[in-house]
Amino acid sequence: MTHNTSDRTLAVIVLAAGQGTRMKSSLPKVLHRIGGRPLIGHVIDTALTLSPDHVVLVVRHERDLVAGAVVETMPGVLVVDQDEIPGTGRAVELALAALDDFEGDVLVLSGDVPLLDSDTLTALVQAHRDGAAAATVLSAVLDDATGYGRVIRDADGAVARIVEQKDATADEASVSEINAGVYVFEAQALRSHLALVGTANAQGEKYLTDVVALLRGSHLLVAAASAPDAAAALGVNDRVQLSDAARLLNARTVRRWQLEGVTILDPATTWIDVDVTLGTDVTVLPNTHLLRATNVASGALIGPDTSLVTCEVGENAVVTRTDATLAVIGEGANVGPFAYLRPGTYLGDKGKIGTFVETKNSTIGERSKVPHLSYIGDTTIGTGVNLGAGAITANYDDVTKHRTEIGDEVHTGSHNVFVAPVRIGDGAKTGAGAVIRKDVPAGALALSVAPQRNVEGWVEDNRPGTGAAQVAAKARSAQKADDGAQEEDR
């Protein structure tokens, strides 16, 4: 982590110890995802844009899951465990102790407030420093503040205290300015006053918010900076708020790509994760989800009704009504409609995977086509190949998965089954209905033809009384009459 350019050092403490019972989930609240990342990932990623000297994550509930999710992608984060004493005040106290004698500013963030942007946090830290305050609180004004702690100001407009919803009087509960759970403290003032915080409240917790009144009691300045976007400062406590946050983040992401030259016809039905990359002149049609680390190059057309998860799409490719995961689609290629690309699919430039085709762990070469009604698994296909309708690579023998290899410029008939392991040589051809069990040499025609046998009268003899038997008898009778008339004419 690089140092910030200010003369004063900055430490960021991220609180992620709570259970989040209102989520009613076995997954820790801060690991629920929006925009392709867990809530805590958004918070820490934004914190890192401030170039802090230290980032401390405080954990308790499911600590290994939470800490593991963070350290895996952000190894410089210091993880601190909260002890048996509950409350945000205790969490910050332990984090400060882990920083030894740190002097500077301490930015405290909640792990469940994912929409705060770096501009808002930078402005908060700067306002704190410019005002020489002991503490600066990020606030927001809401039409309905139910459930949030209230910012109570004194007659001159300074912050007097913060009151939690359960501890608020009727007058305090009527206040519309809420505490966003984001603070900047001068480290020494925070350290000394945290030691004075008790647990005499409705929750029996050591509240970080109690530090505000204690600082005022010591005649130190506590300021408040209002968030320019109140919605972005709100936390996620249940599934309703989770979906609200996801929608707001997605709207922000979609707008950003529109301003970068991407055509998105229906933002309301288009979902784009924050790690997705889109080139200029990409067109995204309605009901399309671009997820995780998907990368779409310039000029591509995606959708409608398409889901791409960590896929790579080349320039000017067209992907229609397709579900794809961990797939690569080449430049100028065409996929869909109603295609299913499973992990390991690689489609070469100007190739085609068509209607009702499923692919898995397969390479389909440049200009090669699998147009319709096929399953291609564990297969390597060369260039300029055309597979007829109904092609199936039978790759699994109930024990092992085997590969099929199809050379360049191979053309196959409809309804072929390739029983792996098998290789089709360059330029070979196969007949309709062929079951290919042996290698086919280059340039050969492979056929598996058995003489057709017709058993006359089988339906009437074996399915008497059925509709089929009745119409068959009628047709046979008519045919006999016709044959007899022709015989008389001779």
N, C-alpha and C positions, 0 to 999 in steps of 0.2 A: 504494500500500500504506500503510495506517495504522500508526502506531507502537504498540507494546505499552505497556500501562499500567505495567509495571515500570520502576524507575529504571535498570535495566541493559538495554542494547540487545541485540538478537538477530539473528544472521545464520544463514540456513539454506543449507547446501551439499548439493546432491543429486548423487550419483554415478551417471552414466549413460554411462560411456566404454567399458564392456566389450563384447565381441562376443557373449557368451552362446552359446558353441559347443554346449552340451548341448541347446539348443533345436532344433539342426539345421534352421535356417531362414534364408532370405534376408532376412527381416524382422528388424530389430534386436529383441533380447529385450524391451526396455522398451516397444516399440510393440505387442506382443501385447496383445489386449484381454480384459478381464473386465468384466462389468457395463456394457458399452457404452462403456468408456473404455480407453485404453492404460494399462498398468501405471504408467508415469511420470506420467500425468495424475492418477491416484489419489493418488500420493505428493505431488505438488506442491499439489494441491487441499487436502489435509490440512495441509500445511505452512503454507499461506496463512491457515488458520483461527487460527494463532497470532499473526497480525498482525506478522510479522517486519519488521525494517528493511531487510533485503536477502535476496534469494533468488538463489543462484548455481547454475547447472546446468553440470556438467562433462561434456563429450562428446568422443568420438574416433571409434569405429566408426560408419560411416554418419552422420556428424555432422550433415549437412544435413537428413536425414530426421528425426532425433531433435530437433534444435533447432527445425526448422520446426513439428513437431507441438506443441511446447510454446509457442513464441512466438506462434503463431497465436491461441491461446486465452488466453494469459497473457503479454501483451507486456511486463510489468514485470520479467520474469526476465532476469538477466544470464547470458549464455552464455560459457563459458570452454573453450578447447580444450586437451586434454591432449597433451603432447609425446611424444617417443619413449621416455621413461623410464616403464616400466610400474609399476602398483600404485596402490592406494587412497591411500597416503601421498602420492605425487606429485600425484595429482588434488587432494587437499585443499590441498597446498602451493601449487599454482597458483591455486586459488580464493581462498585467503587473500591472495595477492599482488595479485589483481584488486580486492580490497577495500581496498587501500592500508594505512593505519594503523588499521584497525578495532579498536576495543577493546570488549569485551563478551563475550557468550557465543556460541559457534558450535555449532549443531546440525547434525550430519552424518547424512544419510539415504541409503539405497540406493534407486536407481530401480526396483528389482525387489521391493520389500516393500510391496505395495499395500494391505494390510489394517490397517495401523496407524491408529488413530483419534486424533482430536485430544485426547481426554481422557488417553490414555496418554502422548502427547508432552508435554502440558501438565504432567502429574505428574512426568515425567522432568526437565524443565527446572526445575521448582520444587524437586525433591529436590536437584538439583545446586546450586542457589543457597542453599537452606537449609543444606546440608552444607558450604558453602564449599570445594567440591572443585575440584581442577584439571581433573579429568575425571570424568564419570559415564557408565557403560556400561549400555545396556539389555540385560538378559539374559533367558533363558527356560530352563525346565527341561523336558527332553524324555525320554521313555522310550527313544527311539533317537536319539542325537545324531550319528550317522554323517554325515560330510560337512560338519559345522559347526565353526567355531572354538570352542575351549573356554575358559571363564573359570576361571582358576586363582587361587585365593585363598590368602592366607597364614594363619598360625596365628590371628591376631586377626580374621579374616573380611574384611579389606580385599582389594581386587583387586591381585594381584601382577603378573599378566601375562595376555595372551591368546595362545593357541597355535593356529595353523591345523592342520587335520586332517593335512595332509601332513608337518607338522613335529612332530607330537605323539609323545611316548613312549607306551608301553603304558599306564602309569599315568595319564598326562594324557588319553589317548583314552577311558579309562573314566569320566571326569567327565561328568555329565549336564547340567550348566549350560552353555548355549551363548551365544555372542555373537550378538546379533540384528543386528549391523551398524549400530547406531544409537548415537550418542554425543553428549554435550554437553561441550565444552571451554571453558576460559577462553582467550580468543584469544591473549594474549601467551605463555602457557605452551605452547600448541599450536605457535605459530609458531617459538619458539626450539628446541623439542625435535624438530620435524619435520626441521630442518636436520641433526640427528644420525643420522637413520635411514639405514641402508644397505640393500643388496640381497643379503646373504649368507643366502639361504634356498632351499628346494627349488624355488621358482618364479622366483627371480632378480628379485623385485619389491620395490618400496619399500612395505612394509606400513604402513598406518595403525595397526594393532594394536601395532606395536613401540613406539609412543609411550607406551603404558601402562607398560611396564617402565622406559622412560627417565624418565618422570615419577616413578615410585617410587624410582628411583635418585637423583633430586634431592630425595628426602624430601617429595614432594608427595602429597596425598591423591587416590587414585583410588577412586571409589565405584561401586556397581552397584545398579541398581533393576530388580527383576524385573517383567516384563510380566504383567498380570493374566490375559491370554489368550495362552498360548504360541503357539497356531496363528496368531494375528494378527501375530506378530512374525517369521514365517518368510518367507524369500525364495522367489522363483520362478526355478528354474534349468533346468527341462525341462518337457515337455508334461504329464507326470503332475502335477507341482506346479502347473502352470497351471490344470488342471482342478480340482484340490483347492481352490485359492484362489478360483476362480470359484464353486464350490459353496458355500464358506463365506460369500463375499460375498453370494451370492443368498439364502442362508438368513437372513442378517442383514437384507437388504432386504425379503424377504417378511414376516418377523416385524414389522418396523417398520410396514408397511402394515396388517397385521392389527390391530395395536394402535391404528391410526388409524381403524378402523371399516370395513375392507375384508374381505369374506368370500373366503377363498382355500381351496377345498375340498381341494386336494392340493398342499401346498408342494413336495413332492419332484419334481413334474412341471411346476411353474410357474416360469418364469424372468422376472424383472423387472429391467431395467436401472436404474442409479442415478439417471438423469435423467428417469425416468417419473414422472408425477403422476397420482394416483388420488383421486377424490372419495369421500365417505362413502357407504356402502351399495352400492358397486360389488361385483359378484360375479364372481369369476374361476374358471372351471371347469378341470378337468385338461387337461394337455398344451397349455397356452397360453403364448406368449412375447410379452411386452410390451417393446419394444426402443426404444433411443435416446430421443428426446424425446416419446414417446407421451403423450397427455393424455386420460384417461377421466373424464368427468363423473359426478356422483352418480347412483346408481340404475341404471347401465348393467350389462348382463349380457354377459360376454365368454367365448367358448369354448363347448364344448371344442374342442381341436385347432385353435387359432387363432394366427396370427402377425401382429402389428401393429408396423410399423416407422415411427416418427415420424408417427403418425396422431393425429387429433383426433376423439374420440367424444363426442357430446352426451348430455345427461341421458336416462336411461331407454331408451337405444338397446339393441338386441340384435344381437350379432355372433357368428355361429355357424359353426364350421368354415370359416374365411376366412383368406386370405393377402392382406394389404394393406400398401402402402408409400406414404407421403406422400399419404394420403387424408384427407378430412374427412367424417365421418358425422354427420348432424344429429340433433337432439333427437327421441327417439321413433322413429327410423328402424330398419329391420330389414334385416340383411345375412346372406346365406347360406341354407342351408349350401352349401359348395363354391363360394364366390365368390372371384374374383381381382380385387382393386382395385389397379391400377397407379398410378404417380404422376400427380397432377393430377386425381384423381377427387374430385368434390364431390357428396355426396348430401344433399338438403335435408331439413328436418324432416318426420318421418312418411313419408319415402320408403322405397322398397324396391329392393334389388338382390338377386335371388333365386338359385336353384340353377343352377350351371354357367353363370354370367354373368361375363364379363371386361369391365372398363371401363378406360379410359385417357384422361387429359386431357379429361375430360368433366364437365359440370355437369348433374345430374339434379335437377329442381326439387322444391319442397315437394309432398308427397303424390303424387309421380309414382312409377311402378312399372316396373321391368324384371324381370319375375318369373323367367324361366328360359330357358336355352339360347340366350344372346345374346352378341354382341360389340358394344360401344358405345365407339367411339374418336373423339376430336376432335369432340365433339358437345355441343350445348347443348339441353337439354330443359326445357320450361317446367313449369308447375304442373299437377297433376291429370292427368298423361299416363299412359296404360297401353299398353305395347308388348306385342304378342302374342308367343307363343313363337317362338324362332328368328329374332329380329330381328338384322340385321347392318347396320352402317354401313360401307360400302365406301369407306374414307377415303383410300386410297393408290393412285395411278395409276402406280406404279413410278418416279416422279420426285418428286412433291410430295404432301404430305398435305393434304387438303381437309377443310373442316368441314361437318357436317350440323346444321341448325337445325330443331328441332321445337317448335312453339308450344304454348300452353296448351290443356288439355282435348282433346288429340289421342288418339284410340284407333285402334290399328292391328291388322290381321289377323295371323294366324300366318304365319311364314316369309316375312317381308318383307325385301327388300334395298334400302337407301337408298344410291344411288350419288352420293357427294359430288363437287362442292358442290351441295347441294340444300336447299330449305327447305319445310317442311310448315306451312301456315298454322294459326292458332288454330281449334280446334274441328273440324278436318278428320278424315276417316276413310279407311282404306285397306282393300282386300279381301285375303283370304288369298292368299298366293303372289305378291303384287305386287312388281314390280321398279320402284322409283321413280327415274326418271332426270331428271324435270323437276319444277320447283316445283309444289306443290299449293296452290291458293288456300284462304283461310279458309273453313271450312264445306263444302268439296268432298269428294266421295267419289272416291278414286283407285283405278282398276282397271287391271290389265294382263292381259287375258284373251284367249287364243287358242282357237279351236274345238278340241275334243278329237277326235282321229282314231284309230280302232281298226282295225288291219290284221289281219283275220281269218286264222288259220292260220299266222301268222308263226313261232311257236316250232317247230311241226312241220316247216315248210319249211326253217328255218335252223339248228335245233338237233336234228336227228334223232338218235334213240337215247338222248337224255338223259332223266333222270327227269321233267323238266318236260314234255318232249314226250309222254311216255307218259301222264302223268295228264291232260294237255290233250286228247289224242286220246280218252281214255276219257270225259272230261267232255263233249266235243263229240258223241261217239257217243250218250251218254245223253241229251243235250239234243235230238238229232235224233229219237231214239226217242220222247221225251216230246212233241215237237212233232207227230210223226206220229200218236200216240195221240189227241192233242187234236183233230187234223184229222178223224180218223175219227168222233170223238164229235159233231162238228158235222154 
